[in-house]
Amino acid sequence: MTKKRAAGRIDEELVCFDSFVQRLREIDSSQEITFYRVPKSKHPPDFRVTIAGVKYAVEVTSIVTGADYDDWCKKLLETIRSESETNNTMKGTYALTIVGRPDIPRRGTTHWRKLVSTAATKIREMSDAPCGAESCLLRDANGYAVMVIQKTSAQGSTIRRMPAMKWEGEVQEELSRLIKERIEAKRKGLERKRILDQCPNVILLLHDAYLYCQVDDVKRAFLNVQGYEWLHSIFIAMSFSDRPNILYPNTPGRRGMFLYSKNKQWR
């Protein structure tokens, strides 16, 4: 039985594994696939699977920049919104843009309260400003603006978070680095448990909750990744789709693709 997670929390391992199995079945519906999820206490690997009589160890990992950090940004946004609504200072629609991963003060601290207060003040000051007006809340060590509030509309009374724009080259560079880091980390973990001695056929499943990630970006970024040849295959589950999750119906479905495989039929 699958262990239940906190309400609203998606079990990405199950989402990713289903995407992988469904892709295999699209490639060859006649091949027999059996599997089981390894208990957390016995990781790695995350799954054991047999495909057409061949045994594989399957590891699942993410290439996100940090779900915890994203949650922290959401808490900041909610607090700024609450502060502005309480003081009735928000007139119009505003966007909070955070570039990269700047240090955000711990919640409840003096610095946190000061940042929230400053944001609410900036919003009040822009209430009669034209659309497009913006104000910097935070700068990095080099003086670059890394947290900005911009007025996007004179209508409404809210604030939302906007993704920072990235150049195509920056997206691919970061993707290459993230994929390489995950591959290296997984190899170290598998070697510690001597999994490679027991099962040399290791498949790495990547799941993407990466805000800027597109299929073409991933393909181009992977061209710059090295040191993955010890793996049998690398598969990435991309964006959520309307395809149902066949193996685990209570979780969303994703489509995915192989970035690399020693099995030519899978590529």
C-alpha positions as CSV (number, residue, x, y, z in Angstrom):
1,M,0.0,0.0,0.0
2,T,1.3,3.5,-0.9
3,K,2.0,5.6,2.1
4,K,-0.3,8.7,2.2
5,R,1.3,12.1,2.1
6,A,0.1,15.4,3.5
7,A,-3.0,16.8,1.9
8,G,-2.2,18.7,-1.4
9,R,1.3,17.1,-1.6
10,I,1.9,15.3,-4.9
11,D,4.0,12.1,-4.7
12,E,6.3,12.9,-7.6
13,E,8.0,9.5,-7.5
14,L,4.7,7.9,-8.4
15,V,3.9,10.5,-11.0
16,C,7.3,10.1,-12.7
17,F,7.4,6.3,-12.5
18,D,4.0,6.1,-14.1
19,S,5.1,8.4,-16.9
20,F,8.1,6.1,-17.5
21,V,6.1,2.9,-17.6
22,Q,3.5,4.4,-19.9
23,R,6.2,5.5,-22.3
24,L,7.6,2.0,-22.4
25,R,4.2,0.6,-23.2
26,E,3.8,3.2,-26.0
27,I,7.1,2.0,-27.5
28,D,6.2,-1.7,-27.2
29,S,2.9,-2.7,-25.8
30,S,3.8,-6.4,-25.9
31,Q,6.8,-6.3,-23.5
32,E,6.1,-7.6,-20.0
33,I,6.8,-5.1,-17.2
34,T,6.7,-6.0,-13.5
35,F,7.9,-3.7,-10.7
36,Y,7.6,-2.8,-7.0
37,R,8.4,0.3,-5.0
38,V,11.3,-0.2,-2.5
39,P,10.5,1.0,1.1
40,K,12.1,4.2,2.0
41,S,14.2,2.5,4.7
42,K,15.8,0.3,2.1
43,H,16.7,3.0,-0.5
44,P,18.4,3.1,-2.9
45,P,17.0,2.3,-5.4
46,D,13.5,3.8,-5.4
47,F,12.0,1.0,-7.6
48,R,12.9,-2.4,-8.9
49,V,11.6,-3.2,-12.3
50,T,11.8,-6.1,-14.7
51,I,11.3,-5.3,-18.4
52,A,11.1,-8.1,-20.9
53,G,13.0,-10.3,-18.5
54,V,15.8,-7.8,-17.7
55,K,16.1,-6.5,-14.2
56,Y,16.7,-2.8,-13.5
57,A,17.2,-0.5,-10.5
58,V,15.3,2.7,-10.9
59,E,16.2,5.9,-9.2
60,V,13.9,9.0,-9.2
61,T,15.1,12.6,-8.6
62,S,14.1,16.1,-9.3
63,I,15.7,19.0,-11.2
64,V,13.8,21.7,-9.4
65,T,15.6,24.7,-7.9
66,G,14.0,24.0,-4.5
67,A,10.4,23.5,-3.6
68,D,11.1,24.6,0.0
69,Y,12.4,28.0,-1.3
70,D,9.3,28.3,-3.5
71,D,7.1,27.8,-0.5
72,W,9.0,30.4,1.3
73,C,8.4,32.9,-1.5
74,K,4.7,32.1,-1.4
75,K,4.6,32.8,2.3
76,L,6.3,36.1,1.7
77,L,3.8,37.0,-1.0
78,E,0.8,36.0,1.2
79,T,2.2,38.1,4.1
80,I,2.7,41.2,1.9
81,R,-0.8,40.7,0.5
82,S,-2.3,40.4,4.0
83,E,-0.4,43.4,5.3
84,S,-1.6,45.6,2.4
85,E,-5.2,44.4,2.6
86,T,-5.3,45.0,6.4
87,N,-4.1,48.6,6.0
88,N,-6.2,49.1,2.9
89,T,-3.2,50.3,0.9
90,M,-3.4,48.1,-2.2
91,K,-5.1,49.9,-5.2
92,G,-4.5,48.1,-8.4
93,T,-2.8,44.8,-9.4
94,Y,0.9,44.3,-8.6
95,A,3.5,41.6,-9.4
96,L,6.3,40.5,-7.2
97,T,9.3,39.3,-9.2
98,I,12.1,37.4,-7.6
99,V,15.3,36.8,-9.6
100,G,17.4,33.8,-8.8
101,R,17.3,32.6,-5.2
102,P,18.2,35.6,-3.0
103,D,18.3,35.2,0.8
104,I,14.8,35.9,2.2
105,P,14.7,36.6,6.0
106,R,13.3,34.0,8.3
107,R,9.6,34.4,9.0
108,G,8.7,36.4,12.0
109,T,12.2,38.0,12.4
110,T,12.8,41.8,12.4
111,H,14.2,41.6,8.9
112,W,11.1,39.7,7.7
113,R,8.8,42.3,9.2
114,K,10.8,45.1,7.7
115,L,10.7,43.6,4.2
116,V,6.9,43.1,4.4
117,S,6.4,46.6,5.7
118,T,8.6,48.1,3.0
119,A,6.7,46.2,0.3
120,A,3.4,47.4,1.7
121,T,4.7,51.0,1.7
122,K,6.0,50.7,-1.9
123,I,2.6,49.4,-3.0
124,R,0.8,52.3,-1.3
125,E,3.2,54.8,-2.9
126,M,2.5,53.3,-6.3
127,S,-1.3,53.5,-5.9
128,D,-1.6,56.5,-8.2
129,A,1.3,55.7,-10.4
130,P,0.9,54.5,-14.0
131,C,1.1,50.9,-15.0
132,G,4.6,49.7,-15.4
133,A,5.9,51.6,-12.3
134,E,8.2,49.5,-10.2
135,S,10.2,49.6,-7.0
136,C,13.1,47.5,-5.8
137,L,12.7,45.7,-2.5
138,L,16.0,43.8,-2.4
139,R,19.4,43.9,-4.1
140,D,22.2,41.4,-4.2
141,A,25.8,42.0,-3.1
142,N,26.6,43.4,-6.6
143,G,23.8,45.9,-6.4
144,Y,21.5,44.1,-8.9
145,A,17.8,44.1,-8.2
146,V,16.7,40.6,-7.2
147,M,13.2,41.4,-5.7
148,V,11.0,43.9,-7.5
149,I,7.3,45.0,-7.2
150,Q,5.7,46.3,-10.3
151,K,2.3,47.8,-10.9
152,T,0.7,45.8,-13.8
153,S,-2.9,47.2,-13.7
154,A,-4.9,50.0,-12.2
155,Q,-7.8,47.6,-11.8
156,G,-8.3,45.1,-8.9
157,S,-6.6,44.9,-5.5
158,T,-4.1,42.1,-5.4
159,I,-0.5,41.0,-5.8
160,R,0.9,37.9,-7.4
161,R,4.3,36.4,-8.1
162,M,5.7,36.6,-11.5
163,P,8.6,34.4,-12.8
164,A,11.8,36.2,-13.5
165,M,12.6,36.1,-17.2
166,K,15.7,34.1,-18.2
167,W,17.6,34.1,-21.4
168,E,17.6,30.9,-23.4
169,G,21.3,30.3,-22.7
170,E,20.8,30.8,-19.0
171,V,18.0,28.2,-18.9
172,Q,20.1,25.6,-20.7
173,E,23.1,26.3,-18.6
174,E,21.2,25.8,-15.3
175,L,19.5,22.7,-16.6
176,S,22.8,21.2,-17.6
177,R,24.2,21.9,-14.2
178,L,21.2,20.5,-12.4
179,I,21.1,17.3,-14.4
180,K,24.8,16.8,-13.9
181,E,24.5,17.3,-10.2
182,R,21.7,14.8,-9.9
183,I,23.6,12.2,-11.9
184,E,26.7,12.6,-9.7
185,A,24.7,12.5,-6.4
186,K,22.8,9.3,-7.5
187,R,26.0,7.5,-8.4
188,K,27.5,8.2,-5.0
189,G,24.4,6.9,-3.2
190,L,24.3,3.8,-5.3
191,E,28.0,3.1,-4.9
192,R,27.7,3.4,-1.1
193,K,25.0,0.7,-1.1
194,R,26.9,-1.4,-3.7
195,I,23.8,-1.4,-5.9
196,L,25.9,-1.2,-9.1
197,D,27.5,-4.5,-8.1
198,Q,24.1,-6.1,-7.6
199,C,22.3,-4.6,-10.6
200,P,24.4,-2.7,-13.2
201,N,21.3,-1.7,-15.2
202,V,20.3,1.6,-13.5
203,I,17.7,3.9,-14.9
204,L,17.5,7.5,-13.7
205,L,14.1,9.2,-13.8
206,L,14.0,12.9,-13.6
207,H,10.9,14.9,-12.8
208,D,10.6,18.5,-13.7
209,A,8.8,21.1,-11.7
210,Y,11.2,23.6,-13.2
211,L,9.4,26.8,-14.1
212,Y,11.3,27.6,-17.3
213,C,11.8,24.1,-18.6
214,Q,10.6,23.2,-22.1
215,V,11.3,20.1,-24.2
216,D,13.7,21.8,-26.5
217,D,15.6,23.4,-23.6
218,V,16.0,20.0,-22.0
219,K,17.3,18.4,-25.2
220,R,19.8,21.1,-25.8
221,A,20.9,21.3,-22.2
222,F,21.5,17.5,-22.1
223,L,24.0,17.8,-25.0
224,N,26.3,19.6,-22.5
225,V,26.0,16.9,-19.8
226,Q,28.8,14.4,-19.4
227,G,29.5,11.4,-17.2
228,Y,26.2,9.6,-17.5
229,E,27.3,6.6,-19.6
230,W,27.3,4.4,-16.5
231,L,23.5,4.6,-16.5
232,H,21.4,2.4,-18.7
233,S,18.9,5.1,-19.4
234,I,17.8,8.6,-18.4
235,F,14.1,9.5,-18.7
236,I,12.4,12.8,-17.9
237,A,8.8,13.3,-17.0
238,M,7.9,16.7,-18.4
239,S,4.8,18.9,-17.8
240,F,1.6,17.7,-16.4
241,S,-1.0,16.7,-19.0
242,D,-4.5,15.5,-19.3
243,R,-3.3,11.9,-19.7
244,P,-4.4,9.9,-16.6
245,N,-2.0,8.3,-14.2
246,I,-2.6,4.6,-15.0
247,L,-0.5,3.0,-12.2
248,Y,-1.5,5.4,-9.5
249,P,-4.9,7.0,-10.4
250,N,-5.0,9.3,-7.4
251,T,-2.0,11.3,-8.7
252,P,-1.6,13.4,-11.9
253,G,-0.3,12.1,-15.2
254,R,2.7,13.3,-17.0
255,R,4.2,12.7,-20.4
256,G,7.9,12.1,-20.7
257,M,10.8,11.1,-23.0
258,F,14.1,9.4,-22.9
259,L,17.1,11.6,-23.0
260,Y,19.5,8.7,-23.3
261,S,19.3,4.9,-23.4
262,K,21.5,1.9,-24.2
263,N,18.4,0.4,-25.6
264,K,18.0,1.9,-29.1
265,Q,14.4,1.1,-29.2
266,W,13.7,3.3,-26.2
267,R,15.4,6.4,-27.6
